[in-house]
Each structure stands twice: as C-alpha cells, then as structure tokens.
C-alpha cells in the first residue's frame, strides 16, 4: 500500500522492449536502499524491482500496464514520481493508494497563481470512476484533494513544494497522467450500482 506522498524523482536512464513488455532502468536517490522483489510506485503504478546495479535499478511493465497508464510514453531522461510502500509502523500522510491505476486523464489547463498552480484534468467517463468535491485523487502517484469536481473533470491546487519535488513542474496542457480514484469512493460506487 502507498499513501501518495512522493519520496523522490527518478530518472529513466534506459528502456528496452521485450515482446510487448518494457523494462525501465532508472536512477534515484535511494537506489542503495532498494531490494529485488520490492514494490515501488512509478507515477502511481506499482512495479516490482527486478534488478539493481550500482546507482540504477530496473522494473518491467507488461502490456496491460502500458495500455492503461502513461508509462509507455516515457523516454530516456523522463522524470518519474517515486514512492516506496508504506511501512506498517509508518505515518499515514496521504490517502489509501494501491498503485493500481484506474485510467489516464489529460491536462486541460494550467493556471499559475503567483506561488501556486491550478491544474484542470479531464478523463473519459464510462460511469465507473468519479471524483467528489474535497475528495482524494492520485495523479501520477501524488495524493491530492479534488475541487471543481464535475462529470469527468476536476481541478487540483499545487503548492510550490509539490510543484518542485514531483513531475508537476514538467506537465503542460495535453499531457497524459495516471489516475487512481479514491478506493473508498470506488467501493461505494460499486455498492450503489449493484
């Protein structure tokens, strides 16, 4: 389980295609603390560490993951939000994040507000996923609070710290992001539609 509190930015140093899979090699500040078989969220996508060599580690994304997330658009040099699993004795600073991306969305507007930023997003509405005013959303692995919640649209506000220490400073209109909707909301939605 994750909390959506980004620990560090990783950087893609290599990628290789193996059939329909892509193995990503990345560097990050805590590579020396990783171990093989460890789960690590990459832009909110839970992937397993399969190799560690010096300052680099590798993870593989299968076709299903590449189809449902923005990982397939990563290139050498891309920055990636990283979060390790929450330890059982750790603080719960964000919200419950599984690392299972529900779908992608698109950045539709970015407004700079003299020290903070507003980001608008749109996602396809198949009736399965919803946001609620002041509810939680996970965007590229970052736990955020929704406002201006509409049908398949919502807005978030980004403080300077989050802007600088996550991939938000790289996002522009038209960029695709990974969305994991609030697990409690998903269960409630499922119960209502049964």
JOSULRA-V578688 format. One record per backbone hydrogen bond with DSSP energy under -0.5 kcal/mol. NH is the residue of the N-H (numbers start at 1). CO is the residue of the C=O. If there is no record, write none. Layout:
BEGIN
nh=NH co=CO
nh=NH co=CO
END
This chain:
BEGIN
nh=2 co=97
nh=6 co=4
nh=7 co=82
nh=8 co=82
nh=10 co=80
nh=11 co=27
nh=12 co=78
nh=13 co=25
nh=14 co=25
nh=16 co=23
nh=18 co=21
nh=21 co=18
nh=22 co=61
nh=23 co=16
nh=24 co=22
nh=24 co=59
nh=25 co=14
nh=26 co=57
nh=27 co=11
nh=28 co=55
nh=31 co=28
nh=33 co=30
nh=34 co=30
nh=34 co=31
nh=37 co=49
nh=38 co=35
nh=40 co=47
nh=41 co=83
nh=42 co=45
nh=43 co=41
nh=43 co=81
nh=44 co=140
nh=45 co=42
nh=46 co=44
nh=46 co=99
nh=47 co=40
nh=47 co=45
nh=49 co=38
nh=50 co=58
nh=51 co=58
nh=53 co=56
nh=56 co=53
nh=57 co=26
nh=58 co=51
nh=59 co=24
nh=60 co=48
nh=61 co=22
nh=66 co=62
nh=67 co=63
nh=68 co=64
nh=69 co=65
nh=73 co=70
nh=74 co=71
nh=77 co=12
nh=78 co=75
nh=80 co=10
nh=82 co=8
nh=83 co=41
nh=85 co=39
nh=86 co=1
nh=90 co=87
nh=93 co=91
nh=95 co=3
nh=97 co=2
nh=101 co=99
nh=102 co=179
nh=103 co=179
nh=105 co=177
nh=106 co=122
nh=107 co=175
nh=108 co=120
nh=109 co=120
nh=111 co=118
nh=112 co=110
nh=113 co=116
nh=117 co=158
nh=118 co=111
nh=119 co=156
nh=120 co=109
nh=121 co=154
nh=122 co=106
nh=123 co=152
nh=124 co=104
nh=126 co=124
nh=134 co=146
nh=135 co=132
nh=137 co=144
nh=138 co=180
nh=139 co=137
nh=139 co=142
nh=140 co=138
nh=140 co=178
nh=141 co=43
nh=142 co=139
nh=143 co=4
nh=143 co=141
nh=144 co=137
nh=146 co=135
nh=147 co=155
nh=150 co=153
nh=152 co=150
nh=153 co=150
nh=154 co=121
nh=155 co=147
nh=156 co=119
nh=158 co=117
nh=160 co=115
nh=163 co=159
nh=164 co=160
nh=165 co=161
nh=166 co=162
nh=169 co=163
nh=169 co=166
nh=170 co=167
nh=171 co=167
nh=171 co=168
nh=174 co=107
nh=175 co=172
nh=177 co=105
nh=179 co=103
nh=180 co=138
nh=181 co=179
nh=182 co=136
nh=183 co=96
nh=186 co=182
nh=187 co=183
nh=188 co=184
nh=189 co=185
nh=190 co=186
nh=191 co=187
nh=192 co=188
nh=193 co=189
nh=194 co=190
nh=194 co=191
END
